[in-house]
Amino acid sequence: MKQKRKAGERETMKRYRMHAFVIAIALTLAMRLLLAEAGPVKRIGILAFSDESRYSDATRGVIDQLKVEGFVEPGVKFIKETAGANKAKAGELIKQFAAAKMDLIVTQGTSATVPVAREIKDVPIVFSMVYDPVEAGIAKDWKSSGNNTTGATTKIPMSSLLDSLKAFAPVKYLSVLYSPGEKNSEAQLRDLQKIQAMHRITVIPVPITEKEELRKILPEVVRTSDAIYVTGSNLVDSQVSMIVEMATKGKVPTISHLEDLVEKGVLIGVCINPYNLGRLAGEKAASVLRGAKPSSIPIETLKESDVILNMRTARGGGFRIPPEFIKTVKRKIE
């Protein structure tokens, strides 16, 4: 009896495994049929120039918005790469993207977007976290790029930034730390220079090409400045802790238009939210994936910017915070 029972159990297990196998095959075939009906998988390459948190936040915004628009895995495959602030590595990744014939390329930052737009002309490109795409040579015009690009930018009215700065403290001399050759960094300097007379300040350009150079000249910059503007230069950003430390000791306020730099210690930010900017870029990416030409989609920025104050830096430097200024602050970093 025992042997018959065991034989029966083995037969039952065998049938169970066979049924499970048949069901698995059926599910696989059904999934393939669904994907076939939905069309081929869309392959989206995402390239960020560095590991800065603003780029990862913007990437998250792009992907979240695409999900809202119906572009979800497995119908979409995201290939995410970071160049680690290395131009040579960025060049290699761009070659890989070009060879892969993506359906769409999303770029984060001017230093990633410029070479991608230069090298790849047959794939739509949607950029984010670019300050001024026209000044950078990415697009011909904000209304129409005239090429295979469109996107969302971090550009804010520099008048708003200077208004916030002067509401915090009287400023006559504003030093601008920038890197020659980095298009976004140069564009921010030019925008400030255009309005300096209107705001009765003198903009002092401080070109930085090497980390050691910055370390040597920063004490003199702090001594001769009423405030320091930290641009979106990758080189300058990599030294933001040192910049903030020296400036705070000298009781010189620092300011930027980039939220992650304020989180790292810059005193004041007048910033576009990178995640929300990514969502805006995601809307444009969805339009492209549905068949729109990038040149038909205007380049935009968000309508609102936030004033952010780093309270740790404020306390560390013993800065007096005017009551009228604090009313304008949208977020405090404790």
C-alpha positions in Angstrom: 0.0 0.0 0.0 2.8 2.4 0.9 4.5 1.9 -2.5 1.2 2.5 -4.3 0.6 5.7 -2.3 4.1 7.0 -3.0 3.7 6.2 -6.7 0.5 8.1 -6.7 2.1 11.1 -5.0 4.9 11.1 -7.6 2.4 11.0 -10.4 0.4 13.9 -8.8 3.6 16.0 -8.4 4.6 15.2 -12.0 1.2 16.4 -13.3 1.5 19.6 -11.0 4.9 20.4 -12.5 3.6 19.9 -16.0 0.6 22.2 -15.3 2.9 24.8 -13.8 5.2 24.6 -16.8 2.2 25.0 -19.2 0.9 28.0 -17.3 4.3 29.7 -17.3 4.6 29.2 -21.1 1.1 30.6 -21.6 1.8 33.6 -19.4 5.1 34.3 -21.3 3.3 34.0 -24.7 0.5 36.3 -23.4 3.1 38.9 -22.3 4.8 38.7 -25.7 1.5 39.2 -27.4 0.7 42.2 -25.3 4.1 43.7 -26.0 3.7 43.0 -29.7 0.3 44.8 -29.7 1.8 47.7 -27.7 4.7 48.0 -30.3 8.4 47.5 -29.8 10.1 48.4 -26.5 11.1 52.1 -26.4 14.8 52.4 -25.4 15.6 55.7 -23.6 19.2 56.6 -22.8 19.8 59.0 -19.9 23.2 60.6 -19.5 24.2 62.8 -16.6 27.6 64.5 -16.6 28.2 64.0 -12.9 26.8 62.4 -9.7 25.4 65.8 -8.4 22.1 65.2 -6.6 20.3 67.8 -8.8 20.9 65.5 -11.8 19.6 62.4 -10.1 16.6 64.4 -8.8 15.8 65.6 -12.3 16.2 62.1 -13.7 13.7 60.8 -11.2 11.3 63.5 -12.2 11.7 62.6 -15.9 11.0 58.9 -15.2 8.1 59.6 -12.9 6.4 61.9 -15.5 6.9 59.3 -18.2 5.2 56.7 -16.0 2.2 59.1 -15.6 2.2 59.5 -19.4 2.0 55.7 -19.8 5.6 54.9 -20.6 6.4 52.2 -18.1 8.5 49.1 -18.1 8.5 46.6 -19.8 7.3 48.7 -22.6 10.1 51.1 -21.9 13.7 50.4 -21.1 15.8 53.1 -19.4 19.6 53.0 -19.9 21.1 55.3 -17.3 24.7 56.4 -17.4 26.9 58.9 -15.5 30.1 60.4 -16.8 31.5 61.1 -13.3 32.4 64.7 -14.4 35.0 63.1 -16.8 34.8 64.5 -20.4 36.7 61.5 -21.8 34.2 59.1 -20.2 31.3 61.2 -21.4 32.7 61.0 -25.0 32.8 57.1 -24.7 29.2 57.0 -23.4 28.0 59.2 -26.2 29.6 56.8 -28.7 27.8 53.9 -27.1 24.5 55.8 -27.1 25.0 56.7 -30.8 25.7 53.1 -31.7 22.7 51.8 -29.8 20.2 53.8 -31.8 18.0 54.8 -28.9 14.5 56.0 -29.4 15.2 59.0 -27.2 18.1 60.5 -25.3 17.7 62.5 -22.1 20.6 64.6 -20.9 21.2 66.2 -17.5 23.4 69.3 -17.4 25.0 71.5 -20.0 28.3 69.6 -20.0 26.4 66.4 -21.0 24.0 68.1 -23.4 26.5 70.0 -25.5 28.5 67.0 -26.7 25.5 64.8 -27.1 23.7 67.4 -29.3 27.0 67.9 -31.3 27.5 64.2 -32.0 24.0 62.8 -32.3 21.7 64.2 -34.9 19.5 61.3 -35.8 17.9 60.7 -32.3 15.6 63.1 -30.4 17.3 64.7 -27.4 15.4 66.1 -24.4 17.6 68.0 -21.9 17.2 69.1 -18.3 19.3 71.1 -15.8 20.7 73.3 -18.6 20.9 77.0 -17.8 20.8 78.6 -21.2 20.6 76.3 -24.2 20.8 79.1 -26.8 23.9 80.7 -25.2 25.4 77.2 -25.0 24.8 76.6 -28.7 22.5 73.7 -28.1 19.4 75.4 -29.6 18.9 78.2 -32.1 15.9 79.7 -30.3 13.7 79.1 -27.2 10.6 78.7 -29.3 12.1 76.2 -31.6 15.6 74.6 -31.3 15.8 74.2 -35.1 17.3 70.7 -34.6 16.7 67.4 -32.7 16.6 68.9 -29.2 14.2 70.4 -26.8 14.0 70.5 -23.0 13.6 72.3 -19.7 16.1 74.8 -18.2 17.2 76.1 -14.8 17.3 79.7 -16.0 15.9 82.2 -13.5 15.7 86.0 -13.7 19.0 87.1 -12.2 17.2 90.3 -11.1 15.2 88.1 -8.6 18.4 86.6 -7.3 20.0 90.0 -6.8 16.9 91.4 -5.2 17.0 88.5 -2.7 20.7 89.0 -2.0 20.3 92.8 -1.4 17.3 92.2 0.8 19.6 90.0 3.0 22.5 92.4 3.1 23.9 95.6 1.4 26.0 94.4 -1.5 28.2 96.6 -3.7 30.8 94.0 -4.9 29.7 90.6 -6.0 32.4 88.1 -6.9 31.3 85.4 -9.4 33.2 82.1 -9.3 33.0 80.6 -12.8 34.9 78.3 -15.1 35.9 79.6 -18.6 34.8 77.1 -21.2 31.8 75.9 -19.2 28.9 77.4 -21.1 26.4 77.5 -18.3 28.9 79.0 -15.9 29.8 81.7 -18.5 26.2 82.5 -19.3 25.4 83.1 -15.6 28.3 85.5 -15.3 27.1 87.4 -18.5 23.5 87.6 -17.2 24.7 89.2 -13.9 27.0 91.6 -15.8 24.1 92.8 -17.9 22.1 94.0 -14.9 24.8 95.1 -12.5 24.3 98.8 -13.3 20.5 98.5 -12.7 21.1 97.0 -9.3 24.0 99.3 -8.4 26.5 96.5 -7.9 29.9 95.7 -9.4 30.3 92.1 -10.7 33.8 90.8 -10.2 34.5 87.8 -12.5 36.7 85.2 -10.8 37.8 82.6 -13.4 38.7 79.2 -12.0 40.4 76.5 -14.0 42.0 74.4 -11.3 41.2 73.4 -7.7 44.5 74.6 -6.3 44.0 77.9 -8.1 40.8 78.4 -6.2 42.3 77.5 -2.9 45.0 80.2 -3.4 42.9 83.1 -4.5 39.8 82.5 -2.3 41.1 84.4 0.8 41.6 87.5 -1.3 38.1 87.0 -2.9 36.5 86.8 0.5 38.4 89.9 1.7 37.3 92.1 -1.2 33.7 90.9 -1.7 30.4 91.8 -0.1 29.0 88.5 -1.4 30.0 85.5 -3.6 27.9 83.9 -6.3 28.6 80.2 -6.9 27.9 79.3 -10.6 26.9 75.9 -12.0 30.5 75.1 -12.9 31.4 71.5 -12.2 34.8 72.5 -10.9 33.5 75.2 -8.7 30.7 73.0 -7.4 33.2 70.3 -6.4 34.8 72.8 -4.0 31.7 74.2 -2.5 32.5 73.1 1.0 35.8 75.0 1.0 34.2 78.0 -0.5 31.4 78.1 2.0 33.8 77.5 4.9 36.1 80.4 4.0 33.3 82.8 3.1 31.3 82.0 6.3 34.4 82.7 8.5 34.8 86.0 6.7 31.1 86.7 7.2 30.6 87.0 3.4 27.2 85.6 2.2 27.2 83.0 -0.6 24.4 82.6 -3.1 23.5 80.3 -6.0 20.6 79.3 -8.3 21.2 75.6 -7.6 19.3 73.9 -4.8 21.8 71.1 -4.1 24.6 73.7 -3.5 22.4 75.4 -0.8 21.9 71.9 0.7 25.7 71.6 0.7 26.2 74.9 2.6 25.7 77.9 0.3 23.8 80.4 2.4 21.1 81.6 0.0 19.5 80.0 -3.0 17.0 81.4 -5.5 16.3 78.1 -7.2 14.3 76.0 -9.6 13.3 72.7 -8.1 15.2 70.0 -10.0 12.7 67.2 -9.5 9.9 69.5 -10.9 12.1 70.5 -13.7 12.6 66.9 -14.5 8.8 66.4 -14.6 8.6 69.3 -17.1 11.3 67.6 -19.3 9.3 64.3 -18.9 6.3 66.0 -20.5 8.3 67.0 -23.5 9.9 63.5 -23.7 6.4 61.9 -23.7 5.4 64.2 -26.6 8.5 63.2 -28.6 7.8 59.5 -27.9 4.3 60.0 -29.3 5.8 61.3 -32.5 6.3 65.1 -32.1 9.5 66.6 -33.5 11.7 68.2 -30.8 11.9 71.4 -32.8 8.1 71.8 -32.5 8.3 71.8 -28.7 9.3 75.1 -27.1 12.1 75.1 -24.5 10.8 76.2 -21.1 11.6 76.8 -17.5 9.4 76.5 -14.4 7.2 79.6 -13.7 8.2 79.7 -10.0 11.5 79.8 -8.2 12.0 79.3 -4.4 14.1 81.3 -2.0 16.0 78.8 0.2 18.1 79.7 3.3 20.7 77.4 4.9 20.2 78.0 8.6 23.3 76.0 9.6 25.5 78.4 7.6 23.5 81.4 8.8 24.2 80.4 12.4 27.8 79.4 11.8 28.6 82.8 10.3 26.5 84.8 12.8 24.6 86.4 10.0 21.8 88.7 10.9 18.6 87.7 9.0 16.4 90.7 8.3 12.7 90.1 9.1 11.6 91.2 5.6 14.0 88.8 4.0 12.8 85.8 6.1 9.2 86.4 4.9 10.3 85.5 1.4 12.0 82.3 2.3 10.2 79.2 1.0 12.4 76.6 2.6 14.9 76.6 5.5 17.7 74.0 5.6 18.3 73.1 9.3 
